[in-house]
Amino acid sequence: MNAPSYCAFCRALARLSLARLSLARLSLCLLGALAVGATARGADNDARVYEITPAQRLNLRQLDQFILTDQAEAAVDLAVRVIDQADGRLVAVTGPKDTLAQSFLPLPRVVQDRLLAAAAEHPQVLRTFRSRYDQTAETQLQRVREADRPEWTPWLHRYLASSHGDEALLAIADRALQQGQPHRAIAVLRRIGSFAAAAGGAQSLPVGTFRGSQIPGGAVGARMVYALLLAGDAQQAERWSAWVTERFGDQTVELAGRRGTVADRLQWLEQQTQSWRRAEPPQRRPRANPSWPRWVRATPAGELPPAQIRPPASPPGELALPSPILPLVAGGKVFLNTGRELYAVALDDGEPWPAGIGSHPVFVAYAPDRDFWPAVRAVETIPRWSAAAEGRWLAARFGSPMVPGNAAGPQATPSQLVVLDLEQEARLQTGYPLVANPDSRFASVPLLSEGRMVVAIERIDEAAVSTHLRCVDISTGQTLWDSPPLAIAPVRRQIARTRDVAVALDGQRLVCHVDGVTAAVDLSDGRLTWLVRHATAELDDSPYPRPRPSAEKFATGLTVHQGQVVVAGIDVDRVVGLDAADGRLSWASEAGVGDDVFQVLGVVDGHWLLAGRRLYWFEQQHGTLAATFPAAGTSQLGGGQSLPVGRGQAALAGGLVYWPSSDGILAIDGALTKPSPAVDLPGAQNVREPTAPAVPSILGRVALEPLGLEAGNLASTPEGLINVGSRYLAAIETSSGRGL
């Protein structure tokens, strides 16, 4: 090789090395680049999700190349085309080796974040995008702001990288604060560039925060402090207030309609917060020891699968679900859905409602005479029957939980969705029932919000089951939107699928879990905002793994609270905490810990409280297991005796957990008993008495056996509890007055 050729080769090699180095730096900056070109299938979860196509994956690679080589015009052209053709698809933002939780984000969001992150080393790309679209972004932003129900997601997917991106985020944060959603506001405020850059030392810098906006950092910081105070995090608010005052204290901002310096406004905000605390009425705590039942009625028979097709039986006397009926308390009535019929009684005295109806149901499902359990295979879970209510509307799901793919023939009672008008004595609303297609079923309890109803729909064929959400107008039954598929899982031919999809609501965001997949969906238009695929059923890593105890777990526990999603999936052997803003994994329990959990009750005294065959307390922020009940060390009298086992849905009221168990209904303090501080042992040097762990405390018990009753599924009422057992429905007082 001659000298000139060798020099040219060296220069080319150097350019290639620099390009690779730039690509490595860009990959570290961009979450989306971590998984491009790699398969998104987890090692032990074969459910497929609505991820990008091979052509879209190639487009992302080409976009990276255009950015790295400063081909600004070509990069912007391709970015816009990729966004236009996104079709709601998702991009893996953590690699397949992350077996606990593989995260996905919408393709348009990933593209916008790449344009923003490229500004550090390739600013011409972002300048070109803004020169083309800033004017349109400003016009569209004004239209969104003026709408009665602003739909921000389409604007963010198309124009977040414009010069008006921070203005949109600030408007979203303000609306979240007005609607009492402080954790959503906190997540959005942290992405505003003028604030996030300054806060980089105090908080990790999110992707896509470079926008070069002129929004004062103090205006963002003051809102952050306000949001933290609304969220009840006084200590964090105090720390942020001191930092914001030090960094932006002299800036002039407007807060709550008044102008002043940041320091003055934060001082005023602290004074207002103190007045809020003084004005709060004392919380009424229900009696720890519930009284005897106020009234008792026979429970209508809920639809249970025949014994020969039920899941593998639990040990004798420890059936996890004594009744498949979950009671609904609404409008002074107790509603009981059996799967075929709906019954109602008055909450005050247990008399049938409406008056004069006698023992008849208020509603009977369509085609009730058809076979409910025609399958010849065992069912995977025992379905639970419930209902939901909002204002005048009550919605419920009826019919067989199986479809033809589960060997249910055409004579099966069809899956159907019904809306009743409570102001018209439960009259069937025009346009209902909604009957599922022969190859589909309604797979969740309906969720009602502001005149809309959301339900999960599963479609099953010979090979796969696909799950998506549908939103309908409650009053008419007309479909408003269908979400993309949440998960596509292979059909298990040895067992009939009857599991429910868990759905929860957090403001304008729906969160659901099915087939080891947790997904967030925008309530306004059904777009996927993030998705996480979990590792499934890895009970241990030994050569002979334990089979999952399916009879002990019949439902998924799911809730969204204070910016965190907690999920205990029916197909996941651990409890997982996710960031509600983007699905990022916050914490996870050890494999097998909390595997029996089917209900997330809420937060008490800084701990997540979960229920299953036992009760669990997990530390709220980091997920550390703090206590279980029953367990050694509890303050239960006679703790060495046989241990109680959970038998149904628990209730949380006034800081107390009412837990239905094989030992009756136990009233347990939701706040753990704090351990006494360690002390020096007398007569010993440098020897301290160990600190005892925090333990649950039993405060009372309802012994139902003397009355011929059993603990079942509970619902809280203003005066106490409703208990639905396999044979009887009972109202139990826990408070001498209203205001549980």
Secondary structure, DSSP 8 states (H G I E B T S, - for coil): --HHHHHHHHHHHHHHHHHHHHHHHHHHH-SGGGSTTS---BTTB--B--B--HHHHHHHHHHHHHHHTT-HHHHHHHHHHHHHT-TT-EEE-S-TT--SEEEEEEHHHHHHHHHHHGGGT-HHHHHHHHHHHHHHHHHHHHHHHHSSS--HHHHHHHHTTSTTHHHHHHHHHHHHHHTT-HHHHHHHHTT-HHHHTGGGGTS---TT--------HHHHHHHHHHHHHHTT-HHHHHHHHHHHHHHHTT-EEEETTEEEEHHHHHHHHHHHHHHHHHHS-------SS--SEEEEEE--------GGGS-S--STT--S-S-SB--EEETTEEEEE-SSEEEEEETTT--BSSTT-TTS-SEE-SSTTSBS---SSEESS---B-EEEETTEEEEEES-S--GGGT--TTB---EEEEEEGGGTSEE-TT--EE--TTEEE-S--EEETTEEEEEEEEE-SSEEEEEEEEEETTT--EEEE---SEEEE--TTEE-----EEEEETTEEEEEETTEEEEEETTT--EEEEEEE-------SSS-----GGG--S-EEEEETTEEEEE-TT-SS-EEEETTT--EEEE--TTTTTT--EEEEEETTEEEEESSSEEEEETTT--EEEEES-TT---TTTTS----B-S--EEETTEEEEEETTEEEEEESS-B------B-TT-SS-B------B--EEEEE--GGGT----EEEE-SSEEEEE-SSEEEEEE--SSS--
